[in-house]
């Protein structure tokens, strides 16, 4: 679970401008944090299939955002992938 404070911190690192809360970069950063949290949970709780299904959905959602950003602006895509150390 991401607290408001952690979410604000993640958003500040990925923002395009000061009041940016919903750009693709911000959404990708938040989804990445949720993925890492769920992945650590699933390492401890291997039989939690409900959370595993949620993880797969979140990964697919992030992939969709990444494809959109790559199609719209390759430069922004490259910068967010580098920032978050994806791929």
Buried (B, 14 or more C-beta within 10 A) or exposed (E): EEEEEEBEEBBEEBBEEEEEEEBBBBBBBBBBBBBEBBEEEBEEEEEBEEBBEBBEEBBEBBEBBBEBBBEEBEEBBEBBBEBBEEE
